[in-house]
Amino acid sequence: MLAPEAPYPLSGGGSLRTASLLHYLSRRYQLDLIVFRQPGAPDPASLLPPRLARRIAALPLPANGRSAAARVLRNAVRLGRGIPPLVDRFAGFENTLRHLLAGHRYQLGIIEHSWCAGYLAQLSAVCERTVLNLHNIESVLHARCANVEPGGIGLAHRVFQQSSLEFERTWLPRFSMVLVASACDRSRVLSIAPQARVVVYPNAIPAVPVPCVEQEEVVIFSGNLEYHPNRSAVRFFRVEIWPLLRKRWPGLVWRIIGKNPEAVASLVGGDRRIDLRGPVVDAVDELARARVAIVPLLAGSGTRLKILEAWAAGVPVVSTTIGMEGLPARDGEHLLVADGAAGFADAVSRLLACRNIRETIGRAGRLLLEKEFTWETVWRSLEF
């Protein structure tokens, strides 16, 4: 398996999806893992559970400037070259991979994320079959971000949409199998690359008991806060929805959890009733302390692990249509769906006002998770 990010610690949708597949494979194969390592990050081998992989190799990424100016310059160069940002970030390791794989033969080679699909040649040289695990469809993701991001950022996403589409058309048909998170993603991939062999492998989380914690008068948002769709969701909720709820519910607190909190600090600062917590040890446990989990996404691809974690916590969810896309959930039964600001605020208020409705919808979400979205359940959809 070649992964662009470490699967542990389990924090965010990307690591959960990769870890799910990693654990499945480790039960059936002797597994070697190659993972990219961000500058200053701990050794991935030190974070993985014991005996999960036979051999672990880390590929150190070069440092990137974190300032706004550095990011603008970097993406301007990518725009000029027509290369999607994350494809560019993980490029240039062909010779290193050849060296690591030399002398080995494998039944199966897995590449996580489309960003690293360009390394197919190195893996296919030593693997009988190759699999690409798509977490998102990047061209769809960029198209949706282009619709909600202002000015030059939106224009950049539109350019990256086209370059991602060309990349997907080139690489997806070349793999023995492409894994996607939902049936609607399967249809989208086949519309892009009709020759691809596409299998639905749903996002899932490890089976955990419902936490026994005391609830607070809190609505909660979770996710990697540097991720474009999450950042735009925070901005949308802060500007258009939170003022309505803040006025109706004088004791209500909006809590935000997830890595990279600095990415949204400027959007939510100056309000004492917004609790920007950042990373937490156990997302399900923290979600269980809230009365309502909010998913005000305006863009995205794949399916949302944040909803699965809220269901695991037994907490009712209010989501936009895009936020719950790809999940077999029914509005009013497993969650509430609302797209406009006023409707979203009304849905949250409905749950805050009635404990019985909160508990009924929370239980229904939990039962759907147990039935369809635990690791052990989704492993049945795989045949390698």
Sequence and secondary structure as in RCSB ss.txt:
>XXXX:A:sequence
MLAPEAPYPLSGGGSLRTASLLHYLSRRYQLDLIVFRQPGAPDPASLLPPRLARRIAALPLPANGRSAAARVLRN
AVRLGRGIPPLVDRFAGFENTLRHLLAGHRYQLGIIEHSWCAGYLAQLSAVCERTVLNLHNIESVLHARCANVEP
GGIGLAHRVFQQSSLEFERTWLPRFSMVLVASACDRSRVLSIAPQARVVVYPNAIPAVPVPCVEQEEVVIFSGNL
EYHPNRSAVRFFRVEIWPLLRKRWPGLVWRIIGKNPEAVASLVGGDRRIDLRGPVVDAVDELARARVAIVPLLAG
SGTRLKILEAWAAGVPVVSTTIGMEGLPARDGEHLLVADGAAGFADAVSRLLACRNIRETIGRAGRLLLEKEFTW
ETVWRSLEF
>XXXX:A:secstr
 EESS   S  SHHHHHHHHHHHHHHTTS  EEEEEE TT   GGGTS TTS SEEEEEE      SHHHHHHHH
HHHHHHT  HHHHHT S HHHHHHHHTT  EEEEEEESGGGGGGHHHHHTTEEEEEEE SS HHHHHHHHHHHS 
HHHHHHHHHHHHHHHHHHHHHGGGSSEEEESSHHHHHHHHHH TT  EEE    B           SEEEEES T
TSHHHHHHHHHIIIIIHHHHHHH TT EEEEESS GGGTHHHHTT TTEEEEE  S HHHHHHTSSEEEE  SS 
 S  HHHHHHHHTT  EEE TTTTTTS   BTTTBEE  SHHHHHHHHHHHHH HHHHHHHHHHHHHHHHHH BH
HHHGGG   
